[in-house]
Amino acid sequence: MSFSAEWLRLREPVDHRSRDKTLLERTAAYLERKDEPVIYDLGAGAGSNLRGTALSLNTRQRWILADYDPELLSASLDYLSAWADRSRPTATGLELEKSGKLIRVEVKRIDLNANPAPWGEAKPDLVTSAALFDLVSENWIDRFCAALAKDKLPLYTTLVHDETARWMPAHNADLRMTEAFERDFGREKGFGPSAGNKAIGYMAQKLQSLGFNTKLADSPWQLGEGDHALIGQLAEGWANAVRETKSVPDDVVQSWLTARKARGTTCIVGHKDLLALPA
Ligand SMILES: C[S@@+](CC[C@H](N)C(=O)[O-])C[C@H]1O[C@@H](n2cnc3c(N)ncnc32)[C@H](O)[C@@H]1O
């Protein structure tokens, strides 16, 4: 499944303000004693998770951004250079300075379905990801959690869908749109049948059963007037997904979409963050 850099840019400020601050602080405290922690970001896209996390972590950090989309990885280098106070290209990525942090960045093109543990023998100090795990299947989660347990690696993940969006004000097609969208949400996204909204709870339970200390926290998008562009794109995405199911007539989808793109629409999208530390 592919994601556009424009969509990831649009959601970035909302993702950053929505993540749970307590879990971020706990992650920072866990890494505190490391001189230069190595952080492996799975499904890193255009680098938003680094920009949302790094300023809370150690003075020196090394990030490996892993994704299978070469265009997003290339965009990540451009966006990170623009975000940093100073930036220098290296053979494998970038060296950045930002607000007193020194951050070495490497990008790796990797298919996580083929390899859920791409760090191999070079174990990082933290595995992280944002907005990824609702795409994967329970079978993939089993493989991934087994790899984390074998290597005793901590996981910090944010913004995993756990609830279908709730739109306001009510529209008479909401129920049909939601049912059709949920059917589409569960389809295969490159990792086997998607665990969708159930993925994060399943992952937390799995890691707990493997001896990890786990903590889940809510990180909902609360979208209002200031998020008009994102609400419009989200509604477009819903309409496209519902059209694919062919279960709602086109004129109903169009009337719902027009209403949802109008000023005054608000929306809550449920997400969860998870910190799982090896015992
Ligand atoms: C919703 S985006 C999130 C991107 C980024 N973490 C963020 O928060 O903006 C999901 C990301 O997972 C990547 N992805 C999806 N399937 C993948 C796979 N099989 N292997 C590697 N990356 C994958 C996509 O290319 C995309 O960058």
The ligand as an SDF file (V2000), in Angstrom:
LIG
                    3D

 27 29  0  0  0  0  0  0  0  0999 V2000
    0.6430    5.6690    7.2710 C   0  0  0  0  0  0  0  0  0  0  0  0
    2.2850    5.6890    6.6760 S   0  0  0  0  0  0  0  0  0  0  0  0
    3.1750    6.3090    8.1000 C   0  0  0  0  0  0  0  0  0  0  0  0
    4.5050    6.9160    7.7410 C   0  0  0  0  0  0  0  0  0  0  0  0
    5.2490    7.5760    8.8970 C   0  0  0  0  0  0  0  0  0  0  0  0
    5.5660    6.6250    9.9330 N   0  0  0  0  0  0  0  0  0  0  0  0
    4.4630    8.7370    9.4730 C   0  0  0  0  0  0  0  0  0  0  0  0
    4.0880    8.6720   10.6460 O   0  0  0  0  0  0  0  0  0  0  0  0
    4.2360    9.7030    8.7330 O   0  0  0  0  0  0  0  0  0  0  0  0
    2.7640    3.9680    6.6290 C   0  0  0  0  0  0  0  0  0  0  0  0
    4.1740    3.7630    6.1020 C   0  0  0  0  0  0  0  0  0  0  0  0
    4.4650    2.3570    6.0850 O   0  0  0  0  0  0  0  0  0  0  0  0
    5.1770    2.0640    4.8960 C   0  0  0  0  0  0  0  0  0  0  0  0
    4.9730    0.6430    4.5660 N   0  0  0  0  0  0  0  0  0  0  0  0
    3.7980    0.0360    4.2840 C   0  0  0  0  0  0  0  0  0  0  0  0
    4.0110   -1.2570    4.0080 N   0  0  0  0  0  0  0  0  0  0  0  0
    5.3480   -1.4790    4.1480 C   0  0  0  0  0  0  0  0  0  0  0  0
    6.1820   -2.6160    3.9990 C   0  0  0  0  0  0  0  0  0  0  0  0
    5.6930   -3.8310    3.6420 N   0  0  0  0  0  0  0  0  0  0  0  0
    7.5170   -2.4750    4.2120 N   0  0  0  0  0  0  0  0  0  0  0  0
    8.0380   -1.2550    4.5620 C   0  0  0  0  0  0  0  0  0  0  0  0
    7.2980   -0.1430    4.7150 N   0  0  0  0  0  0  0  0  0  0  0  0
    5.9530   -0.2480    4.5100 C   0  0  0  0  0  0  0  0  0  0  0  0
    4.5890    3.0160    3.8500 C   0  0  0  0  0  0  0  0  0  0  0  0
    5.4510    3.2040    2.7370 O   0  0  0  0  0  0  0  0  0  0  0  0
    4.4010    4.2850    4.6940 C   0  0  0  0  0  0  0  0  0  0  0  0
    5.5470    5.0800    4.6740 O   0  0  0  0  0  0  0  0  0  0  0  0
  1  2  1  0
  2  3  1  0
  2 10  1  0
  3  4  1  0
  4  5  1  0
  5  6  1  0
  5  7  1  0
  7  8  2  0
  7  9  1  0
 10 11  1  0
 11 12  1  0
 11 26  1  0
 12 13  1  0
 13 14  1  0
 13 24  1  0
 14 15  1  0
 14 23  1  0
 15 16  2  0
 16 17  1  0
 17 18  1  0
 17 23  2  0
 18 19  1  0
 18 20  2  0
 20 21  1  0
 21 22  2  0
 22 23  1  0
 24 25  1  0
 24 26  1  0
 26 27  1  0
M  CHG  2   2   1   9  -1
M  END
$$$$
